[in-house]
């Protein structure tokens, strides 16, 4: 994803929404492929008082085998940046 931030540096009090979905199912971690569903990213970039601020929320479902029973376990996770 490429963001055109020129407008934010030139104009005061402008906000640029961000929304995308990344398919990362081919990423391997410890011999597993834990991101079977797309990773969702939403947020915005805003300019205020000469500063450009990025606020994001990243959410995904992490799937891995249980260490005790070896069944697949899934957990929804999200992080704010």
C-alpha positions in Angstrom: 0.0 0.0 0.0 1.3 3.4 -1.0 0.0 6.6 0.7 0.2 10.0 -1.0 1.0 12.2 2.0 1.8 15.4 0.1 -1.6 16.9 0.8 -1.1 16.3 4.5 2.1 18.3 4.6 0.7 21.2 2.6 -2.7 21.6 4.2 -3.7 21.9 7.9 -6.4 19.7 9.6 -6.6 17.1 6.8 -7.3 13.4 7.4 -6.6 10.5 5.0 -8.4 7.3 5.7 -6.6 3.9 5.5 -8.3 0.6 4.9 -6.7 -2.5 3.5 -6.6 -6.2 3.8 -3.4 -8.2 3.4 -3.3 -11.9 2.5 -0.3 -13.2 4.4 -1.3 -16.9 4.3 2.0 -17.8 2.6 4.2 -16.5 5.5 5.8 -19.3 7.4 6.5 -19.0 11.1 8.2 -22.0 13.0 7.2 -24.4 10.3 3.5 -23.3 10.4 1.4 -20.9 8.3 -0.5 -19.2 11.1 -2.3 -16.4 9.2 -4.9 -18.3 7.2 -7.3 -15.3 7.0 -6.4 -11.8 5.7 -4.8 -9.2 8.1 -7.1 -6.2 8.3 -5.6 -2.7 8.7 -7.8 0.4 9.2 -7.1 3.9 10.5 -6.1 7.3 9.3 -3.3 9.8 8.9 -4.0 13.3 10.0 -2.2 16.6 10.0 -2.6 19.0 12.9 -0.4 21.8 14.2 2.4 21.0 11.7 2.5 17.3 12.7 1.5 14.3 10.7 0.0 11.6 12.9 -0.6 7.9 11.9 -3.2 5.9 13.9 -3.8 2.3 12.9 -5.7 -0.7 14.2 -4.4 -4.1 12.9 -6.5 -7.2 13.5 -6.0 -10.8 12.5 -6.8 -14.4 13.4 -3.7 -16.4 14.5 -4.0 -20.2 14.1 -1.5 -22.7 15.5 -1.5 -26.2 16.8 -2.0 -26.7 20.5 1.1 -27.9 22.3 -0.9 -30.4 24.3 -3.4 -31.9 22.0 -2.1 -30.9 18.5 -5.5 -29.5 17.4 -5.7 -26.2 15.6 -6.5 -23.3 17.9 -7.4 -19.9 16.6 -7.3 -16.6 18.4 -8.4 -13.1 17.3 -5.9 -10.4 18.0 -5.8 -6.7 17.4 -3.3 -3.9 18.1 -3.6 -0.2 18.1 -0.7 1.9 16.9 
